[in-house]
Amino acid sequence: MRIGRATSAFLLLFGIWTWFLWPNFLRNIWADDRSWNDGPTAFFLVHLALTAVSFAAGNAIGWIGLKGVRANRANRADGTAAPAPADGPAPSDAAAEARAGARG
């Protein structure tokens, strides 16, 4: 599966944004008075779970974006990159051959 440059960059930026957003969110929840009452409260535990899942998902999305950016950069450097179609994935070789055969 190919990911275009713009999509790869967006996914990578989303992953970077995750590193700013969720640690700051957790610091704010940690400092909130509702988080502690002789130990962690349900409020804190729910938000901790939200932070952990969102941070993990953001890192996975960022990793996909990083791989896409690197692949696009490598393809552009060696000249093997074909422009990504604007309206969907590239047709398969069999479909291209069938069209060529139909033309005569």
C-alpha positions in Angstrom: 0.0 0.0 0.0 1.3 3.4 -0.9 0.8 6.5 1.2 1.3 9.8 -0.5 3.6 12.5 0.7 0.9 14.8 2.1 -0.8 11.9 4.0 2.5 10.7 5.3 3.4 14.1 6.5 0.0 14.5 8.2 0.4 11.2 10.0 3.9 12.1 11.2 2.7 15.5 12.4 -0.1 13.8 14.3 2.4 11.5 16.0 4.5 14.5 17.0 1.5 16.4 18.3 0.8 13.3 20.5 4.1 13.9 22.3 3.0 17.5 23.2 -0.7 16.9 23.9 -0.9 13.7 26.1 2.0 14.2 28.5 0.7 17.7 29.2 -2.8 16.4 29.7 -1.6 13.8 32.1 0.4 16.4 34.1 -2.8 18.5 34.4 -4.9 15.5 35.5 -2.2 14.5 38.0 -2.4 18.0 39.6 -6.2 18.1 39.6 -7.7 17.8 43.1 -10.3 15.3 41.8 -7.5 12.8 41.0 -6.4 11.9 44.5 -8.3 10.9 47.7 -6.2 8.5 49.8 -5.0 7.1 46.5 -6.0 7.5 42.8 -9.7 8.1 42.2 -11.8 6.8 39.4 -11.5 10.2 37.7 -7.7 9.8 37.6 -7.8 6.1 36.5 -10.2 6.8 33.6 -8.1 9.7 32.4 -4.9 7.7 32.8 -6.4 4.9 30.6 -7.5 7.5 28.0 -4.0 9.0 28.0 -2.3 5.6 27.6 -4.5 4.4 24.8 -4.4 7.7 22.9 -0.6 8.0 23.4 -0.1 4.5 22.0 -2.4 5.1 19.1 -0.7 8.4 18.3 2.7 6.8 18.4 1.5 4.0 16.0 0.0 6.6 13.6 3.2 8.7 13.8 5.3 5.6 13.0 3.3 4.8 9.9 3.7 8.4 8.8 7.5 8.3 9.4 7.7 5.1 7.4 5.7 6.8 4.6 7.9 9.9 4.6 11.0 7.8 4.5 9.7 5.6 1.6 8.6 8.6 -0.4 12.0 10.3 0.2 13.9 7.2 -0.8 11.7 6.7 -4.0 12.2 10.3 -5.0 16.0 10.1 -4.5 16.4 7.1 -6.7 13.8 8.2 -9.3 11.6 5.2 -9.0 8.6 7.1 -7.6 5.6 7.3 -9.9 3.2 10.1 -9.0 0.4 8.8 -6.8 -3.0 8.9 -8.5 -5.3 11.6 -7.1 -8.5 9.4 -7.2 -7.3 6.1 -5.7 -4.8 3.3 -5.9 -2.9 2.5 -9.1 -4.5 -0.1 -11.3 -3.1 -3.6 -11.2 -0.8 -4.8 -14.0 -3.5 -7.3 -15.1 -6.0 -4.5 -15.5 -3.5 -2.4 -17.4 -2.7 -5.3 -19.8 -6.4 -5.9 -20.3 -7.0 -2.3 -21.3 -4.0 -2.4 -23.6 -5.2 -5.6 -25.3 -8.7 -4.1 -25.7 -7.2 -1.1 -27.6 -5.8 -3.5 -30.2 
